[in-house]
């Protein structure tokens, strides 16, 4: 029997969705990627540094 598995990179990039993150008062924004089906986002620390709340929305 042959088992076929997707590579880690293939799984990552097929699940990655661009998004935008805005700070509490929209003074900062940045990009990130959804890396899991449950909604974990990957972004740079400076994008969310000091935020009390975060909001993300898909880029269209």
FENURJO-V946197 format. One record per residue. N is the residue number from 1. RES is the residue in one letter. SS is DSSP state (H for helix, E for strand, - for the rest). OMEGA is omega in whole degrees, 0 to 359 (NA if undefined). D_FIRST is the distance of its C-alpha to the first C-alpha in whole Angstrom. Layout:
N,RES,SS,OMEGA,D_FIRST + N,RES,SS,OMEGA,D_FIRST
This chain:
1,X,-,179,0 + 2,X,-,177,4 + 3,X,-,180,7 + 4,X,-,179,10 + 5,X,-,175,13 + 6,X,-,176,17 + 7,X,-,179,19 + 8,X,H,180,22 + 9,X,H,179,24 + 10,X,H,179,23 + 11,X,H,180,23 + 12,X,H,185,26 + 13,X,H,177,28 + 14,X,H,180,26 + 15,X,H,185,28 + 16,X,-,176,31 + 17,X,-,180,34 + 18,X,E,177,37 + 19,X,E,179,40 + 20,X,E,179,44 + 21,X,E,179,45 + 22,X,E,177,49 + 23,X,-,182,51 + 24,X,-,171,53 + 25,X,-,189,56 + 26,X,-,177,54 + 27,X,-,183,56 + 28,X,-,174,52 + 29,X,E,179,49 + 30,X,E,179,46 + 31,X,E,177,42 + 32,X,E,181,39 + 33,X,E,172,35 + 34,X,E,184,34 + 35,X,-,176,31 + 36,X,-,178,29 + 37,X,-,181,29 + 38,X,-,173,32 + 39,X,-,176,34 + 40,X,-,181,34 + 41,X,E,176,36 + 42,X,E,180,36 + 43,X,E,177,40 + 44,X,-,182,43 + 45,X,H,183,45 + 46,X,H,180,48 + 47,X,H,184,47 + 48,X,H,182,47 + 49,X,-,179,49 + 50,X,-,180,52 + 51,X,-,172,51 + 52,X,-,178,51 + 53,X,-,178,49 + 54,X,-,177,47 + 55,X,E,176,46 + 56,X,E,177,43 + 57,X,E,181,43 + 58,X,E,175,40 + 59,X,-,181,41 + 60,X,-,NA,42
